[in-house]
Amino acid sequence: MGQLLRYLEEHKHYLTKALGNSQKNIYLIFVYYLGLVGVMFGIFVVSRFLLLRWQDPLAALDQQTLLQSSAEQLESAAGLLRNFIVFGVLLILFFVVFTVVNWSYFQGLINNRLVGKKNTWKFLSKFSFLNLIWTLVWFLIINAAFFGSKQNLTNLAIFLLILLYIYFTNILYIEFAKHRSLKYLYKVFKVGLDKLSVLAIPLLIFYLGFLLIRYLYVLVPSISYGVNIAMFIIYWIAIVFLLAFFQIHSVVILENIKT
């Protein structure tokens, strides 16, 4: 009983300190996330524009036109279609890679802010490269679980893997921002496993808060299109603030425990 009380008292201290730190950092982190979304929206608009422009010549190739075309014209149309598919695949690949790099850049800004480090292009480029490889590895692991698990275990396996990804990724961001060295990569798993009972609390609060926000969002009746848009924006603003507090809370814990 005494051990449980000490455990709760310790987390009360961390939570109180995290709430205090939130007053200094949470709004700036929110602005960073707005920047992240703004850049992503801009690249999405440009990518969509390029894809539609490339698609314009294909729009004229209806069935009637193809039936009346010569062999040379059909071959040209087939080449045009192949080029469109290749261009589309490359554009999607670029968009995915850019998404990870963009996320990495802003996460570098956020975690440097939280650990009190300066932003440098050298750090941000290393951070982006590390996060790109890290994300790819976890993507392969989660896909292996999806295709390799029995059907009745797939959803549970993927859910647990996503939680593990969020948990260890959060530690990775903080540790790399503090030490700025790849040699601390092993420490992510050591700290994550050794301090699971402590570091799992911010993730638990984030997950429960997410479920609560989602539940409240679903409860709001659909009155009009304008109200729906407003509620959707409020919903995502609440999620972003919750995510920002999750990161602040995690940094406070890692700064106050021996790793």
N, C-alpha and C positions, 0 to 999 in steps of 0.2 A: 504493500500500500504506500509506504514511504517513498519507494522508488518511482511509483506511478505519479505521486504528487510532485516529486522533483522533476520528472519528465515534463509534466504539464506546466510547471512553473518556468522551466527553461524555454518552452515554446511560447509561453505568454511573453517572456522577455524578448524573444526574437520577433514576435508579431508586433509588439509595441514599437520596437526599434524600426521595423520595416514600415510601419504606418508613419513614423516620424520622417524617415527618409523619402517616403512617397511625396511628401509636401514639397521637397526640393526637386525631385526628378520626374515624377509621373507625367506632368504636362509636357515636358520636353521630349520624353520618350514617345508620348502620343503624337507630337509633331513629327518625330522621326518616322513613325508608322504612316502618317499621312503622306510624307515624302515618298516612302516605299510604294504605297498604293498609287500615288500620282505618277511615278516613273513607270510602273507596270501598266497603268491605264494608257499612258502615252505610247509605249511600245506595242501594246495590243492594237491600238487604233492604227498605227503605222503598218503593222503586220497584216491586219485585215484589209487595209487599203491596197497594199501590194498584191495580196492574194486575189482580191476581186479584180484588180487591173489585169493580172495575168489570166484570169478566168474569162475575161471579155471575149477574146477570140473563140473560145470554146462554146460560148453561148449561141453563136451563129451556126454551129454544126448540129442542126436538128436531124431527125431521121430522114426526112424528105431530101434534104440537101446531100446527105451521105449517099443515098440511093442513086442520085443523079451525078455523083462525082466520078471522075476518072480514077484509074489505078494510082496515078501520081498524086492526085489530090487526096485520095484515101491514105496513102503512105505519109503524106505531109500532115494530115489530121492525126494519124496515129503517133507521129513524132511529137506533135504539139501536145497531145494528151500525156505522153510519157514525160515530157519536160515539165508539164504542169504538176504531175504527181511527184517528180523529184524535187521540184521547187517547193511544193507544199510540205514534203517531209523535212527538207532542210530548214524551212521557215519554222516549223513546229519544234524541231530540234534546237534551233537558235533561241526560240522563245523560252523553252524549258531551261536551257543553260543560262540564259540571261536572267530568268526568274531566280535561280539559285544564287547567281553572282550578285544580283540586286539585293536579295534578302541578306546575303552575307555582308555586303557593304554596310547596310543600315544596322545589322546586328553588331557589326564591329563598332560603329558609332555609339550604339546603345550601351554595350558592355564596357567600352572604354570610359564612358561617362560614369557608369556605376562603380567601376574599380579605381577611378581616379587616374587613368592613363591618358596620354596625349594620342591624338589620331595622326598616323603617318601613312603615306601611300604604301610603304614597304609592308607595314603590318596589315593593312587592309587587303593588299594583294595576296599575302600569305594566308590570311584568314579566309578569303574567298576561295582560294585553291583548296585549302584543307576542307572547307565546308562542302565544296563540290564533290570531292572524293568521298567524304563521310556520308553525304546524302546518297550517292550512287551505291555505296556498299549496303546501306540500310534498305534502299529500294530493292536491291537484289535479294536481300534476306527476306523482306516482307513478301515479295513475289514468289520466292521459293516456298514460303509457308502457305501462300494462297493456292499454289498449284500442287504442292506436295502433301498437304494435310488431308485427312479424311474430311468429308463434307461437313459432318457434325462438329468437327473441331476447328474448322477454318475461321469462322467469325471470331471465336474466342482467341485463337492464336494470333490473328491479325490485330485484334484489339490490344492484347498484351504487348505485342511487338511495337505497336504505335506508342503506347505508354512508355515503354523502355526507350524508344527513340527520343521522345520528348524529354524524358528524365536525364538520359546521358548526354544529349545534345546541349541541354541547358548547362550542365556541369562543364562540358567541353568549352563552350563559349566563355564562361567565366574564368576557367583555369588558363585558357590560351590568352585571354585578354590580360590577365595578371602576369603571366610568366613569359609570354611571347616566344615560346619555344616548342617545337614538335616533340622534344624528349619528354614532355609532361603528358603526352597522349595516354601513356599507360596509366597515369595517375587518375585519369577520368574514371576508369572502371574500378580502380582500387578505392577511391574516395566514394564513388557511387554505391559500392557494395558494403564497405565498412560503415558508412554513415547513412544507410538506407532508412533507418527508423527516424532520422532527423530530417534528411533532405526530401523524403517523400511527402512531408506535410505541405509544402508549398504546392506541389503537384496535386495533392488531394483537395486542397482549398480551391485551386484553379478548376479542377474537374467538377466539384460540387457547385461552385459558382456558375460554371458554364451550364450545367443542367438546370439550375434555378433560373438563370436568365432566359434560357430556351423555353422553359415551362411558362414563364410569365409572358414571353413573346407569343406563344401559341394561344394563351388565354385571351389575348386582345382580339375582339371581333373585327371582321373585315367590313369597315363602314364605307370607305371610299378609296379610290386609287391614291389620292394625296395622303390620306392617313396611313395607308399601307406602306408607302414610300418612307414617310416620316418614322414609322415604327421600325422599319427595316434599318434605317440609318442609326436610330437610337440603339437598336439591338447590337449592331456591329461596333458602335462607339463603346458600349458597355463591355463587349468582349475584349476590345483592345486595351481598355483600362485594366481589366482583369488580368490580361496577359502581361501588361507592364508591371503590375503589382507582384505577379508570380516571379518575374525576373528580379525585382528589387528584394523580395523576401528571400530568394535563394542566395543572393549575394550577401545579405546580412548574415545568414547562417554560415556560409562558407568562410566569412571573415572572422567568425567567432568560435569556430571549432578547429581543433588541431587536425590538419590534413597531412 
